[in-house]
Amino acid sequence: MIDPIQRFEDEHREALEVLDALEGAARSLVRDAGQGAAAAGGDEVHFAAARSAYDFLSSAVREHNENEELALFPLLGEDAPTEPFVEDHIALRAMERRLLGAIEERDPAALAAAGLAIVETLRDHIDREDHVLFPLARERLGPEGLLEVARRLSG
C-alpha cells in the first residue's frame, strides 16, 4: 500500500505539469492579444490546452481535494490548520467554472485571466500543503494514522 501522503504529493506533481501547460496557453493568449492578432490557428491550440487543463482540474484535482477533505483533514484534529486549504478548494471550484465559461464563450482575455488565477492559487496551495500541512500530518498521525488515511482512501 502506498503512503497516502506520498500519493498526494505525486498527484501534486502531476497537477503542476498541467498548470505549466495552462500557464503557457494563458500567457500566449495575452501575448497574442498584445500583438493585435493571434497567429493563424494559435488560439485554437491555446483553447484546446486550456480545455485539457480544465478537464484535469475538474476531475483529478477535484477528486484529490475531496480525498484530502474526507480522508486526511478529519484525522488531523480540530486545531490543525486545514480551514485555509478547504477555502482554497472552494475557491478553485469557482475558478474552474470561470475558466470553463471563458472556454465556452471563446473569450481569450477571460481565459487568460481565469487560467493565470488558477495557476497562481493552485501552485501556492500545493506549496503550502507540501511544506506545511503534509509534514504536520506525518508528525501528528504517525504510521497508524497514515494507515487509517490509506484505508479511507481505498474504501
Buried (B, 14 or more C-beta within 10 A) or exposed (E): EEBBBEBBBEBBEEBBEBBEBBBBBBBBBBEBBEEEEBEEEBBEEBBEBBBBBBEBBBEBBBEBBEBBBEBBBBBBEEEBEBEEBEEBBEBBBEBBEBBBEBBEEEBBEBBBBBBBBBBEBBBEBBEBBBEEBBEBBBEEBEEEBBBBBBEBBEE
